[in-house]
């Protein structure tokens, strides 16, 4: 496999494969200007590094377990206080 660098350019099919989405989805994202791309004539092209950064910017980090546990404990306390016999 060739070494990937900041100047690697991808076509629509390559970008779709890289992102594991359909070509029509990547074209929709381009039409909505929701994904970084550029044009040369009528060709839609992508810098791989910019797609990687775009994906990173959309990544949702998990909530720490302690927050979930604290929320569950509060919910249990409320449940118990409203359902006493």
C-alpha positions in Angstrom: 0.0 0.0 0.0 1.3 3.5 -0.9 2.2 5.8 2.0 -0.7 8.2 2.6 0.3 11.9 3.0 -1.4 15.3 3.2 -1.7 15.5 -0.6 -3.5 12.2 -1.2 -6.5 13.1 -3.4 -9.6 10.8 -3.5 -12.5 10.6 -6.0 -16.1 10.2 -5.0 -16.0 6.4 -5.2 -12.7 6.3 -3.2 -14.1 8.7 -0.6 -17.3 6.7 -0.3 -15.3 3.5 0.2 -13.0 5.2 2.7 -16.0 6.5 4.7 -18.0 3.2 4.2 -21.0 5.1 2.8 -22.7 5.0 -0.6 -21.6 7.3 -3.4 -25.1 8.9 -3.4 -24.6 9.8 0.3 -21.2 11.4 -0.3 -22.7 13.3 -3.2 -25.6 14.5 -1.0 -23.0 15.6 1.7 -21.2 17.6 -1.1 -24.4 19.2 -2.3 -25.2 20.3 1.3 -21.5 21.4 1.8 -21.3 19.2 4.9 -18.1 17.5 3.9 -14.7 19.0 2.9 -14.2 18.8 -0.9 -13.0 20.7 -3.9 -13.7 20.8 -7.6 -11.6 20.7 -10.7 -14.0 21.4 -13.5 -17.0 19.1 -12.8 -15.0 16.6 -10.8 -15.6 16.4 -7.1 -12.4 15.5 -5.2 -11.3 15.2 -1.6 -8.1 15.4 0.4 -7.9 12.3 2.5 -6.4 14.1 5.4 -9.3 16.6 5.5 -11.8 13.7 5.5 -10.0 12.1 8.4 -10.1 15.4 10.3 -13.8 15.8 9.4 -14.5 12.3 10.8 -12.5 13.1 14.0 -14.5 16.3 14.5 -17.8 14.4 14.3 -16.7 11.7 16.8 -18.8 11.5 19.9 -16.7 10.6 23.0 -18.3 8.2 25.5 -19.7 9.7 28.8 -17.6 8.5 31.7 -19.2 5.6 33.6 -19.3 7.6 36.9 -21.7 10.2 35.3 -24.0 7.4 34.1 -23.9 5.7 37.5 -24.6 9.0 39.3 -27.6 9.6 37.0 -28.9 6.1 37.5 -28.6 6.5 41.3 -30.6 9.8 41.2 -33.3 8.2 39.0 -33.5 5.3 41.5 -33.8 7.7 44.4 -36.6 9.6 42.6 -38.4 6.3 41.7 -38.2 5.0 45.2 -39.5 8.3 46.7 -42.5 8.4 44.4 -43.4 4.7 44.6 -43.5 4.2 48.4 -46.4 2.2 49.6 
